[in-house]
Amino acid sequence: MAERKVIITIAPTGGIVTKEQAPALPTQPMEIADDVVACWEAGAAVAALHARRPDDQATCDPAIYEEMNRRIRQRCDIVINNSTGGGPSGDMIRDLGDGRLEIDFEERVKGTMAGAEMCTFDPQTMSQSVGEKTVLFDTSFERCVRLAEAMAERGIKPEWEVYGPADLVTVRRLIAMGYDRAPHYVNIVLGTDAHFSGTWPYTPRYLQTMCDELPEHSLFGVTAIGASQLPATLQGVLLGGHMRVGLEDNIYYRRGEPATNLQLVERAVRLIQELDMEPASPAEAREMLGLVPLE
């Protein structure tokens, strides 16, 4: 029997964690590129990237994404996945004028404009607690269609980010409308329930339920937050899925010990190999995901 290949995704930065919380967090294009290349050398096949402004606040500025993507592509063949989620700060915040804040959808769409092979696609509407503030993350179905069209126009494959079963209903609807061709890649996100409304915590049963509800012809990966990252991602592999790690999701290697992105990737590789599997190369990941090979 051929050995099974597991795609390891590194999420090095995100749009929320700060350097004060995680000293090893890369935030600027050169820092992120250096970190991603080290993780690629260790076995990561996909980089799930967020952009930050020079002041480390969140952005989806195409110029910043383009610089980051270029620096990475000059040095390695890792699959580049740019976020269209942003983060609750910087360019991403829109004041609705009635005491409410919103993640600016027009800024989110800019995440599709920097030449990425994949982009994250969050099809849910929810609120996020940020200190004493509440920030609305509004992705109505009409906005889902706009985002899907922006990706289709640029030849970008969506990474469907789902936080609960209702999100999968929207994903199946968009797939039926022709906005993604099989194989579909679904990122199951668990453990954000302390800060995001309407999202699921991680439990083995919840993850199994999400897997049971996946669209036909889907591959899936698992993202889990904090201490849930290790058990959830490992369970995901055992269920036939792929693995995402990184400081975006979890800033500790073990209780009380700050992590680095490289440490988290190296541990993922060891665990996969202990299960008699192997990390997929970027070329293998592209073939599995139905992406165009690099020239």
C-alpha positions in Angstrom: 0.0 0.0 0.0 1.3 3.5 -0.9 2.1 5.6 2.2 -0.4 8.2 3.0 0.6 11.9 2.5 -0.6 14.5 4.9 -0.6 18.2 4.0 0.9 20.4 6.8 -0.3 24.0 6.7 1.7 26.6 8.6 -0.3 29.7 9.8 2.5 31.9 11.0 0.9 35.2 11.9 -2.9 35.6 11.9 -4.7 38.9 12.4 -5.0 38.9 16.2 -1.9 37.7 18.1 0.6 40.4 19.0 4.4 40.2 19.6 3.8 41.0 23.2 1.8 37.8 23.5 4.2 35.8 21.3 7.7 37.2 20.9 8.5 34.8 18.0 5.5 36.0 16.0 6.5 37.2 12.5 4.5 40.2 11.4 6.4 42.0 8.5 7.0 40.6 5.0 10.6 39.6 5.5 10.0 38.1 8.9 7.1 36.1 7.6 9.0 35.0 4.6 12.0 33.8 6.7 9.6 31.9 9.0 7.7 30.3 6.2 10.8 29.2 4.4 12.1 27.5 7.6 8.8 25.8 8.0 8.8 24.7 4.4 12.3 23.2 4.9 10.9 21.3 7.9 7.9 19.8 6.0 5.1 22.4 5.6 3.4 22.4 2.2 0.9 25.3 2.5 1.3 28.8 4.1 -1.9 30.4 5.4 -0.8 34.0 5.4 -2.2 37.2 7.0 -0.8 40.6 6.3 0.1 43.3 8.8 0.9 47.0 8.4 4.2 48.4 9.4 2.7 49.1 12.8 1.7 45.4 13.1 -2.0 46.2 12.8 -4.2 44.0 10.5 -4.6 44.7 6.8 -5.5 43.0 3.5 -3.5 45.6 1.5 -2.5 43.9 -1.8 0.8 45.6 -1.9 1.8 44.1 1.4 0.5 40.7 0.4 2.4 41.0 -2.9 5.7 41.8 -1.2 5.2 38.9 1.2 4.2 36.4 -1.5 7.1 37.5 -3.7 9.7 37.1 -1.0 8.3 33.6 -0.3 8.1 32.5 -3.9 11.6 33.6 -4.6 12.9 31.1 -2.1 10.5 28.1 -2.1 7.6 26.4 -3.8 5.2 26.3 -0.8 1.5 26.8 -1.7 0.5 30.4 -0.9 -2.9 31.0 0.7 -3.8 34.6 1.5 -6.4 35.4 4.1 -9.6 37.4 3.3 -10.5 37.5 7.0 -8.0 40.1 8.1 -8.3 40.9 11.8 -10.0 43.2 14.3 -7.6 46.2 14.0 -5.9 48.5 11.5 -7.3 48.8 8.0 -9.9 46.2 8.7 -12.1 48.1 11.1 -15.1 50.1 9.9 -17.1 52.2 12.3 -20.8 51.8 11.6 -21.6 55.1 13.4 -24.0 53.7 15.9 -21.6 52.4 18.4 -20.8 49.2 16.4 -17.7 48.2 14.6 -17.4 45.9 11.6 -14.6 44.1 9.8 -14.7 46.0 6.5 -15.9 43.7 3.7 -14.4 45.8 1.0 -11.0 45.5 2.7 -11.5 41.7 2.9 -12.0 41.4 -0.8 -8.5 43.0 -1.4 -7.0 39.8 0.0 -7.8 38.2 -3.4 -5.7 40.7 -5.3 -2.2 39.7 -4.7 -1.7 36.6 -6.8 -2.3 33.8 -4.3 -3.1 30.3 -5.3 -5.7 29.9 -2.6 -7.5 32.3 -0.4 -9.4 31.7 2.8 -13.2 31.9 2.5 -15.2 32.6 5.7 -18.9 32.2 4.9 -20.3 33.1 8.3 -21.7 36.1 10.1 -20.7 36.4 13.7 -19.5 38.8 16.3 -16.1 38.9 17.9 -15.2 40.1 21.4 -12.1 42.3 21.3 -11.4 43.5 24.8 -14.4 45.6 25.7 -15.5 46.0 22.1 -17.6 43.9 19.9 -16.8 43.6 16.2 -19.2 42.3 13.6 -18.0 39.9 11.0 -20.7 40.1 8.4 -20.7 37.7 5.5 -24.2 37.7 4.2 -24.9 35.3 1.3 -24.8 38.2 -1.1 -21.3 39.0 0.2 -20.3 35.3 -0.1 -21.2 35.5 -3.8 -19.1 38.6 -4.3 -16.1 37.0 -2.6 -16.6 33.8 -4.6 -16.8 35.8 -7.9 -13.6 37.7 -7.0 -11.8 34.4 -6.4 -13.2 32.9 -9.6 -12.1 35.9 -11.7 -8.5 35.5 -10.5 -8.3 31.7 -10.7 -8.0 31.3 -6.9 -9.2 28.2 -5.1 -11.2 28.8 -2.0 -10.2 27.3 1.3 -13.6 27.0 3.0 -13.2 28.0 6.6 -16.1 26.6 8.6 -16.8 27.0 12.3 -20.0 25.0 12.6 -22.5 22.9 10.6 -24.5 25.9 9.3 -21.4 27.1 7.5 -21.3 23.9 5.5 -24.8 24.6 4.2 -23.5 27.8 2.7 -20.4 26.1 1.3 -22.5 23.4 -0.4 -24.7 26.1 -1.9 -21.8 28.0 -3.3 -20.3 24.8 -4.7 -23.6 24.0 -6.4 -23.5 27.4 -8.0 -20.1 26.5 -9.6 -17.8 28.6 -7.4 -15.4 25.7 -6.7 -14.5 22.5 -8.5 -13.7 19.2 -6.8 -11.7 18.4 -4.8 -12.9 21.0 -2.3 -10.7 21.9 0.6 -12.5 22.6 3.9 -10.7 23.9 7.0 -12.7 22.9 10.1 -12.1 25.6 12.8 -12.9 24.7 16.4 -12.2 26.3 19.7 -13.0 29.9 19.0 -16.2 29.9 21.1 -14.7 32.1 23.8 -14.4 35.0 21.5 -16.6 34.4 18.4 -20.4 34.0 18.6 -22.0 30.9 17.2 -18.9 28.9 16.9 -18.1 25.4 18.2 -15.5 24.4 20.8 -13.4 21.4 20.1 -14.6 18.0 21.3 -13.9 14.7 19.6 -17.6 14.4 18.9 -18.0 17.9 17.4 -15.1 17.2 15.1 -16.5 13.9 14.0 -19.9 15.6 13.3 -18.2 18.3 11.1 -16.4 15.5 9.2 -19.7 13.7 8.7 -21.3 16.8 7.2 -18.6 17.6 4.6 -19.5 18.2 1.0 -18.9 15.3 -1.4 -15.4 15.1 -2.9 -13.8 17.1 0.0 -10.5 17.1 1.6 -10.3 18.6 5.0 -7.9 20.1 7.5 -8.3 21.0 11.1 -7.6 24.2 12.9 -8.0 24.4 16.6 -7.2 27.2 19.1 -4.8 27.1 22.1 -4.5 23.9 24.0 -7.0 22.2 21.6 -4.6 22.5 18.7 -2.6 19.3 19.3 -5.4 16.9 20.1 -7.8 18.3 17.5 -5.3 18.3 14.6 -4.1 14.8 15.5 -7.6 13.5 15.6 -8.1 15.2 12.2 -5.2 13.2 10.8 -6.6 10.0 12.2 -10.0 10.7 10.6 -8.3 11.1 7.2 -7.7 14.8 7.1 -4.7 17.2 7.1 -3.0 19.3 9.7 -2.6 23.0 10.4 -0.3 24.5 13.1 1.1 27.9 13.8 1.2 30.9 16.1 -2.0 32.2 14.6 -3.8 29.5 16.4 -1.7 28.5 19.4 1.2 30.4 20.9 2.5 27.7 23.3 4.5 24.5 22.6 3.3 23.1 25.9 1.7 24.7 29.0 3.8 27.8 29.9 6.4 27.4 27.2 6.1 29.8 24.3 6.3 28.2 20.8 7.8 29.1 17.5 6.3 28.2 14.2 9.2 26.0 13.3 8.8 24.0 16.6 5.1 23.4 15.8 5.8 22.2 12.3 8.6 19.9 13.4 6.3 18.3 16.0 3.6 17.9 13.4 6.1 16.1 11.1 7.2 13.8 14.0 3.6 12.9 14.8 2.7 12.2 11.2 5.8 10.0 10.7 5.0 8.1 14.0 1.7 7.2 12.4 3.6 5.7 9.4 2.5 8.6 7.2 4.6 11.3 5.5 4.2 15.1 5.0 3.1 16.0 1.5 5.5 18.1 -0.5 4.1 21.3 -2.0 4.0 19.6 -5.4 2.0 16.7 -3.9 -0.3 19.1 -2.1 -1.0 21.0 -5.3 -1.9 17.7 -7.0 -4.2 16.7 -4.1 -5.9 20.1 -4.0 -6.4 20.3 -7.8 -4.1 23.4 -8.1 -2.1 24.3 -11.2 1.5 23.0 -10.9 4.2 25.7 -10.6 6.2 26.2 -13.8 
